[in-house]
């Protein structure tokens, strides 16, 4: 597909982006501190309203997920009380996921690499980032990627009221629908800090919870070689890899993908998107 044709499929949807942005969106990142999220301190008072570094904590779950193309028909999602920990699929199948974007500096480079190798991935986007980068959501849709809900401002959900959690999730789904063309079917809690309200609201909004198996810890900027090595060592059938395409300098994540993706393919792995567990 030619670049000038890349976003034409959903250009009409983008006309509504400005309206979404004007409808009470707040340009504030609600990041918690590093460490165990349930003990993380609230963001400091007087923090800058924009461009705070996104620093996912070391708190990690270890789920697996099922794979294959998402269904086209609406599904009824039951309430789960833990992220997906089972997987279905054949052979050496893995899922690549990228959190916190989209970022106009790094997300296009990641999309370019995925397109070069004809690989699909899943992007868990934050509403505050997505509302200003709707054309990237349209590109993800046109190129067959899955877009999931990662809340509006990446807060620690365990410190929010039910109303705040609902707002964080529903507003993000609205923005995704505007740019991507459909509402998200997957949800990932910031920091991996899930609670009952997040599971309940996710179900009501038609989303299933997905965590990860292999954490590249790329947000610590350990070097592209280290990131690639973590993916290589963690590769196995059913693995879900967590990386980031926003929240700071993600040039190492971009370079690492260029290293480990062809190696995974050469090793016989099939990189795909998660498949719904309920039809």
C-alpha positions as CSV (number, residue, x, y, z in Angstrom):
1,X,0.0,0.0,0.0
2,X,1.4,3.4,-0.9
3,X,2.1,5.8,1.9
4,X,-0.3,8.4,0.5
5,X,-3.1,5.8,0.7
6,X,-2.2,4.5,4.1
7,X,-4.7,6.4,6.2
8,X,-7.5,6.9,3.6
9,X,-9.7,4.1,4.9
10,X,-10.6,5.9,8.1
11,X,-10.0,9.5,7.3
12,X,-13.7,10.2,7.9
13,X,-13.3,9.0,11.5
14,X,-10.5,11.4,12.2
15,X,-12.8,14.3,11.7
16,X,-14.3,13.5,15.1
17,X,-11.0,13.5,17.0
18,X,-11.1,17.2,17.7
19,X,-14.5,16.9,19.2
20,X,-13.3,14.1,21.5
21,X,-10.3,16.2,22.5
22,X,-12.6,19.1,23.4
23,X,-15.0,17.0,25.5
24,X,-13.3,17.5,28.8
25,X,-10.0,15.7,28.2
26,X,-7.4,16.6,30.7
27,X,-3.7,16.8,29.8
28,X,-2.3,15.2,32.9
29,X,-0.4,12.0,33.4
30,X,-1.3,10.2,36.6
31,X,1.8,8.0,37.0
32,X,2.6,6.3,40.3
33,X,6.1,5.8,41.5
34,X,8.3,2.8,40.8
35,X,8.0,-0.4,42.8
36,X,5.1,-2.3,44.0
37,X,2.1,-0.4,42.7
38,X,-0.2,-1.1,45.7
39,X,2.4,0.7,47.8
40,X,3.4,3.4,45.3
41,X,3.0,7.0,46.4
42,X,0.6,9.2,44.6
43,X,2.1,11.7,42.0
44,X,3.7,14.7,43.7
45,X,1.5,17.8,44.0
46,X,2.4,20.5,41.5
47,X,3.8,18.0,39.0
48,X,4.0,19.4,35.4
49,X,0.8,18.9,33.5
50,X,2.4,17.3,30.4
51,X,5.3,15.2,29.3
52,X,6.0,13.6,32.6
53,X,8.2,10.5,32.1
54,X,6.2,7.3,32.0
55,X,7.9,4.8,34.3
56,X,6.2,1.4,34.6
57,X,7.0,-0.3,37.8
58,X,8.8,-3.5,38.4
59,X,5.5,-5.1,39.4
60,X,4.8,-7.9,36.9
61,X,2.3,-10.6,36.4
62,X,3.0,-13.7,34.3
63,X,0.0,-14.6,32.1
64,X,-0.4,-16.4,28.8
65,X,-2.9,-15.7,26.2
66,X,-4.6,-17.3,23.3
67,X,-3.9,-16.2,19.7
68,X,-5.3,-15.8,16.3
69,X,-7.4,-13.2,14.5
70,X,-10.0,-11.4,16.6
71,X,-13.6,-12.3,15.8
72,X,-15.6,-9.8,13.8
73,X,-18.9,-10.4,15.6
74,X,-19.7,-8.8,19.0
75,X,-19.1,-11.1,21.9
76,X,-20.3,-11.1,25.5
77,X,-17.4,-10.9,27.8
78,X,-17.7,-12.5,31.2
79,X,-16.3,-10.9,34.3
80,X,-12.8,-12.2,35.0
81,X,-11.0,-11.7,38.3
82,X,-7.5,-12.2,37.0
83,X,-5.8,-11.5,33.7
84,X,-5.8,-14.3,31.1
85,X,-3.5,-17.1,32.2
86,X,-4.4,-19.8,29.6
87,X,-3.6,-20.0,25.9
88,X,-4.8,-21.9,22.9
89,X,-2.9,-22.1,19.6
90,X,-0.6,-24.3,17.7
91,X,3.1,-24.4,17.3
92,X,5.6,-21.7,18.2
93,X,3.2,-18.7,18.5
94,X,4.0,-15.5,20.4
95,X,2.4,-12.1,20.9
96,X,4.2,-8.8,20.8
97,X,2.6,-5.9,22.8
98,X,3.6,-2.3,23.1
99,X,2.3,0.0,25.9
100,X,1.8,3.7,26.6
101,X,1.6,5.1,23.1
102,X,1.1,6.0,20.4
103,X,4.1,8.3,20.2
104,X,4.7,10.1,16.9
105,X,8.5,9.7,17.3
106,X,8.7,6.0,18.0
107,X,5.4,4.3,17.1
108,X,5.8,4.9,13.3
109,X,9.3,3.3,13.4
110,X,7.9,0.2,15.2
111,X,5.1,0.0,12.7
112,X,7.6,0.3,9.8
113,X,9.6,-2.7,11.2
114,X,6.4,-4.8,11.7
115,X,5.3,-4.0,8.2
116,X,8.7,-4.9,6.8
117,X,8.3,-8.4,8.2
118,X,4.6,-8.7,7.8
119,X,4.0,-9.1,11.5
120,X,1.0,-8.0,13.5
121,X,1.2,-6.7,17.1
122,X,-1.0,-5.4,19.9
123,X,-0.8,-1.8,21.1
124,X,-2.2,-0.9,24.5
125,X,-2.7,2.9,24.1
126,X,-3.4,5.6,26.6
127,X,-6.2,7.9,25.7
128,X,-4.3,11.1,26.3
129,X,-1.7,10.0,23.8
130,X,-4.2,8.5,21.3
131,X,-6.4,11.6,21.2
132,X,-3.5,13.6,19.7
133,X,-2.3,10.9,17.4
134,X,-5.4,9.5,15.8
135,X,-3.7,9.0,12.4
136,X,-1.5,6.3,14.1
137,X,-4.6,4.5,15.3
138,X,-5.9,4.6,11.7
139,X,-2.6,3.2,10.5
140,X,-2.7,0.4,13.1
141,X,-6.2,-0.5,11.8
142,X,-5.2,-0.4,8.2
143,X,-2.1,-2.7,8.8
144,X,-4.0,-5.3,10.8
145,X,-2.8,-4.5,14.4
146,X,-4.9,-4.8,17.5
147,X,-5.4,-1.7,19.7
148,X,-6.2,-2.2,23.4
149,X,-7.2,0.1,26.2
150,X,-4.5,1.1,28.7
151,X,-6.6,3.8,30.4
152,X,-6.6,7.6,29.8
153,X,-3.7,8.8,31.9
154,X,-2.0,5.6,33.1
155,X,-2.9,6.0,36.8
156,X,-2.6,3.5,39.6
157,X,-6.1,2.1,39.5
158,X,-5.9,0.8,43.0
159,X,-5.8,4.4,44.2
160,X,-8.9,5.6,42.2
161,X,-12.6,5.6,43.0
162,X,-14.9,3.5,40.9
163,X,-16.1,6.6,39.0
164,X,-12.6,7.6,38.2
165,X,-11.7,4.1,37.0
166,X,-14.7,4.0,34.8
167,X,-13.9,7.4,33.3
168,X,-10.3,6.4,32.6
169,X,-11.4,3.3,30.7
170,X,-14.5,4.5,28.9
171,X,-13.0,7.8,27.6
172,X,-10.1,5.8,26.2
173,X,-12.4,3.3,24.5
174,X,-14.2,6.3,22.9
175,X,-11.0,7.7,21.5
176,X,-9.9,4.3,20.2
177,X,-13.3,3.9,18.4
178,X,-12.9,7.3,16.8
179,X,-9.4,6.7,15.3
180,X,-9.2,2.9,15.0
181,X,-12.8,2.3,13.8
182,X,-14.0,0.0,16.5
183,X,-14.0,-0.2,20.3
184,X,-11.2,-2.1,21.9
185,X,-11.6,-5.8,23.0
186,X,-8.6,-5.9,25.2
187,X,-7.6,-4.1,28.4
188,X,-4.4,-3.9,30.3
189,X,-4.1,-2.2,33.7
190,X,-1.3,0.2,34.2
191,X,1.6,-1.3,36.2
192,X,-0.3,-4.6,36.1
193,X,-2.2,-3.4,39.1
194,X,-5.7,-4.9,38.6
195,X,-8.7,-4.6,40.9
196,X,-12.3,-5.7,41.0
197,X,-13.6,-2.5,39.4
198,X,-11.2,-2.8,36.5
199,X,-12.3,-6.3,35.8
200,X,-16.0,-5.5,36.1
201,X,-15.9,-2.3,33.9
202,X,-13.7,-4.1,31.4
203,X,-16.3,-6.8,31.0
204,X,-19.1,-4.3,30.8
205,X,-17.2,-2.5,28.0
206,X,-16.6,-5.8,26.1
207,X,-12.9,-6.2,26.9
208,X,-10.9,-9.1,28.2
209,X,-7.9,-8.5,30.5
210,X,-4.5,-9.3,29.1
211,X,-1.2,-9.0,31.0
212,X,2.2,-10.5,29.9
213,X,4.7,-13.2,30.3
214,X,8.1,-11.7,29.3
215,X,8.8,-8.1,30.5
216,X,11.7,-6.5,28.5
217,X,12.0,-3.8,31.1
218,X,12.8,-1.5,28.1
219,X,11.7,1.5,30.1
220,X,14.9,1.2,32.2
221,X,16.8,1.8,28.9
222,X,19.3,-1.1,29.5
223,X,20.5,-1.0,25.9
224,X,18.9,-2.5,22.8
225,X,21.1,-5.6,23.0
226,X,19.9,-6.4,26.5
227,X,16.3,-5.9,25.5
228,X,16.7,-8.1,22.5
229,X,18.4,-10.8,24.6
230,X,15.5,-10.8,27.1
231,X,13.1,-11.5,24.3
232,X,15.3,-14.2,22.9
233,X,15.8,-15.9,26.2
234,X,12.1,-15.7,27.1
235,X,10.8,-16.9,23.7
236,X,8.5,-19.9,24.0
237,X,5.1,-21.0,22.6
238,X,2.3,-18.9,24.1
239,X,4.5,-16.1,25.4
240,X,3.3,-12.5,25.5
241,X,6.1,-9.9,25.3
242,X,5.8,-6.5,27.0
243,X,7.6,-3.5,25.5
244,X,6.9,0.2,25.2
245,X,6.5,2.6,22.3
246,X,6.1,5.8,24.4
247,X,6.8,7.3,27.8
248,X,10.4,8.5,27.2
249,X,13.2,7.8,24.9
250,X,12.2,4.5,23.2
251,X,14.9,4.5,20.6
252,X,16.4,1.4,22.3
253,X,13.1,-0.4,22.0
254,X,12.9,0.5,18.3
255,X,16.4,-0.9,17.6
256,X,15.8,-4.0,19.7
257,X,12.8,-4.9,17.7
258,X,14.8,-4.7,14.5
259,X,17.2,-7.2,16.1
260,X,14.9,-9.8,17.7
261,X,12.0,-9.8,15.3
262,X,13.9,-11.4,12.3
263,X,15.6,-13.8,14.7
264,X,12.3,-15.0,16.1
265,X,10.9,-15.5,12.6
266,X,14.1,-17.4,11.6
267,X,13.6,-19.6,14.6
268,X,10.2,-20.6,13.4
269,X,8.0,-18.4,15.7
270,X,4.7,-17.0,14.4
271,X,4.0,-13.5,15.8
272,X,0.3,-12.8,15.9
273,X,-2.4,-11.0,17.9
274,X,-4.4,-12.3,20.9
275,X,-7.6,-14.3,20.2
276,X,-10.7,-13.8,22.2
277,X,-11.4,-16.6,24.7
278,X,-15.2,-16.2,24.4
279,X,-17.3,-16.2,21.2
